[in-house]
Amino acid sequence: MANVNDSLIINGKKIKNRITMAPTVKFDFAGEDGKVTEKHISHYTERAEGGVGLICVEATAVTPEGRFAKNHMGLWDESQTEGHRAITDACHKNDVVVIIQLNHTGITGNPMFGTPVGPSSVPTRDGKMSKEMSRDEIHAMQESFISAAVRAKEAGYDGIQLHGCHGYLINQFVSPKTNLRTDEYGMNKALFGKEIIQGIRKKCGSDFIISVRTPGAEPDVQHAVDVAREYVEAGCDYLQVSHGIDSFQVKLKGESEPYSDLCALGVNFKAVSGLKVPVSCVGGLLTPELIKYIVEKDLADTVDLARGMLADPQLPNATLDGSSYVKCFECKACQYGPGTGHSCPAEHKRKNI
Ligand SMILES: Cc1cc2nc3c(=O)[nH]c(=O)nc-3n(C[C@H](O)[C@H](O)[C@H](O)COP(=O)(O)O)c2cc1C
């Protein structure tokens, strides 16, 4: 039986326990230049001090057009690299392994940045059609991911995570709904991500962690596992499992299980994939009891906390040593998006504001 306090090695790096912080974009923290701000630094420093073993810094854009909105962090330019040093230093000072999630919105792109691009021409969120990427555009996009990873390494990150979930570009290549291509990028739906992994491995070296956030079913479990297997063969060291475009068509959770349908995607993936890299799950892991349940029953190698750690960075310590914490209210305030000014009521309670 594993214990939350047990360490874990991922590509030679020791993660001090089984608790990880999931990528959670902080709307409105960045300016239009996409650079790290003091808000990011204090946010991640506070979380690095809360006992967590690994932090995956939020979805970070690899091109300006791939941002969620204007005030979204990026790593598409050299000038954005240095600001990340303060985040990586704060993590390392607290013995926390830190990686950063790299993303492009693709078809779900914000129309303010022009016509969204993707594997195929399909309807976009404003009812128009996306532009199908040419082969040259695909290769240029892959280079943008690879260059961003190189900048991440320069900034002191222990690795990167490719955002292969939640309907964004890498996920769009995997889903038969959004990838209608008949060339090699359509025949092999893992190829786009796989070539990015190979490029990053070549440029960033053998000891750099390459993680992928990958769907637990897309559209079914077998296709998701087949894709992830290609990622692992290409050099991926760590899979964080979440949902894709069609994941919830497949019901995986037993009725008596205390965890969520989302979490069940990761639990099932760990049980059936047979892949020889650590696998995490995420979704509604908001209490020490549930976090320990997952780890102690060996349902996942690491547990990924998002809202629980936005509400209180001390949730990992509370899980490890029984100390107190403020539980997430599940109010969705953190999810309202850019420009809405919503803030976390649990944080208000914690800070007495
Ligand atoms: C405010 C907020 C921002 C998020 N940003 C990201 C992100 O940048 N990248 C990502 O892969 N998932 C993102 N997610 C999804 C979370 O990582 C996580 O998968 C989801 O919230 C479920 O976990 P939870 O129940 O612990 O919150 C975000 C979620 C929230 C609430």
The ligand as a Gaussian input file, in Angstrom:
#p B3LYP/6-31G(d) Opt

LIG

0 1
 C       -9.412000      28.361000     -12.194000
 C       -9.058000      27.143000     -12.954000
 C       -8.090000      27.214000     -13.940000
 C       -7.713000      26.050000     -14.642000
 N       -6.698000      26.134000     -15.552000
 C       -6.242000      24.996000     -16.134000
 C       -5.072000      25.028000     -16.940000
 O       -4.393000      26.044000     -17.061000
 N       -4.699000      23.867000     -17.529000
 C       -5.389000      22.687000     -17.354000
 O       -4.993000      21.658000     -17.908000
 N       -6.471000      22.634000     -16.562000
 C       -6.899000      23.753000     -15.944000
 N       -7.949000      23.677000     -15.074000
 C       -8.520000      22.352000     -14.740000
 C       -7.853000      21.826000     -13.463000
 O       -6.478000      21.591000     -13.644000
 C       -8.525000      20.544000     -12.964000
 O       -8.356000      19.542000     -13.931000
 C      -10.007000      20.707000     -12.663000
 O      -10.250000      21.919000     -11.974000
 C      -10.520000      19.555000     -11.793000
 O       -9.777000      19.474000     -10.593000
 P      -10.329000      20.027000      -9.177000
 O      -11.651000      19.355000      -8.939000
 O       -9.264000      19.657000      -8.183000
 O      -10.528000      21.516000      -9.321000
 C       -8.348000      24.816000     -14.371000
 C       -9.346000      24.759000     -13.396000
 C       -9.685000      25.892000     -12.677000
 C      -10.718000      25.776000     -11.598000

